[in-house]
Amino acid sequence: MRLPRSLQARLGLSLGILLTVLWIAAASVTAVILRNEMDKVFDSALQETAQRLLPLAVVDIVGREDDGVTQRLAAIRDHEEFFTYIVRDDQGRILLQSHAADVAVFPVYDGPGFRQTPTHRLFNDDALQGSVRITVAEPLDYRASVAREIQMGLGLPLLIVLPLVLLSIVLAVRASFAPLRRFRDRLEARNARDLSPVPGGDLPSEIAPVAVTLNRLLDRLKATFDAERSFAANAAHELRTPLAGAIAQAQRLQSETLDPAASARAADIEATLKRLTRLSERLMQLARAEGGQLRLDRTSDLRIVARVVVEDIAQTAAPDRIALTLPATPVMSDLDPDAFGIVCRNLVENAVRHGSEATPVEVSLTSDGQLIVANDGPVLSPETLNRLTARFERAGAATDGSGLGLAIVAAIADRIGSPLILRSPRPGHQSGFEARLTLPTHASGS
């Protein structure tokens, strides 16, 4: 038999089977002991009956005028007779017998004491130097029926008590495992964003060392992740100043040189340095998305952040390149405005960079907190959509960009508990791309 994988089920099943076997064994042993004691009681009653009847029979037989005459006692009223007897002389002649006695079941007298045939238990005794002999018989069927009644009396309660005991075992095991289930639920709530220790003070002493070891592992993982995020953020921050200086030197070289080839190489250097600057900014945003606090204890209007971000991007884009739609009422949210600004900037810049220049990028923020950024362009396959939120993943090999924009948005979306939904083509059109994210708003109680 294959044991269930659940420890709770294993304990309940093992205890249930063990208790059932022990209970049946105890009931069987008890039945055997009771059967032996019952046989002793019946043998004592059989012997007592013979010893009480023998003196009466002797008086009756001695006082008879006719010798060797058989006398059968009549029944006073109908009743079930468990003991039957016959009284014989030393020549085997029956002198006295009970009314229901069957002579065929009585063997030849062979001395005092107990005897047993396949059907009866007998007791022999004699008096007057063996001249008067009595044999009392008891059917073995009667003893067997009494034994069956005793066994039924021991077994029937098991049919009622045993299920109740098994149910009690299940409930007791389940109650005992309640702290372990709570620990499991707390552990399941942990992820790469939350590696705080799992409370385990109510765990049994056998499991508590596992919780301590696990919490130590979580602490080490948290320290490792924090070190990685800190390194990415610090490295990106430290690169900003030297990159800005290198860009300035490249621009100065372009303005001072008269050699067209050198000017072109300086322009290439400037472009490369600017891409590296954008990459360092994205790395800082990613570190912010993965390690910073995204929900605050105060609310702010997301419309203001969306307007500032879109206006800033629009300054470097073609006129009317971005169409912003905002609700008339404030969109209050406890989401960190900086985090929302990162989300909005990455989605809009991604749409401007990859969308068709003939159609404006549509940016919408609804009153229920939905941020929708859509652009026209070629339709992306489902496989491509599934890869877009991976780090350093671009829509095409020749596409400009760091490949971190949608990964940053997806990281923030995951931490606020709202999935980033990507669609292509955009709803209601046969082409284009749409990114949709539902933000926590004060009105929804998020």
Secondary structure, 3 states (H helix, E strand, C coil): CCCCCCHHHHHHHHHHHHHHHHHHHHHHHHHHHHHHHHHHHHHHHHHHHHHHHHHHHHHHHHCCCCCCCCEECCCCCCCCCCCEEEEEECCCCEEEECCCCCHHHCCCCCCCEEEECCCEEEEEEEECCCCEEEEEEEEHHHHHHHHHHHHHHHHHHHHHHHHHHHHHHHHHHHHHCHHHHHHHHHHHCCECCECCCCCCCCCCCCCHHHHHHHHHHHHHHHHHHHHHHHHHHHHHHHHHHHHHHHHHHHHHHHHHCCCHHHHHHHHHHHHHHHHHHHHHHHHHHHHHHHHCCCEEEEEEEHHHHHHHHHHHHHCCCCCCCEEEECCCCCCEEEECHHHHHHHHHHHHHHHHHHCCCCCCEEEEECCCCEEEEEECCCCCCHHHHHHCCCCCCCCCCCCCCCCCHHHHHHHHHHHCCCCCEEECCCCCCCCCEEEEEECCCCCCCC
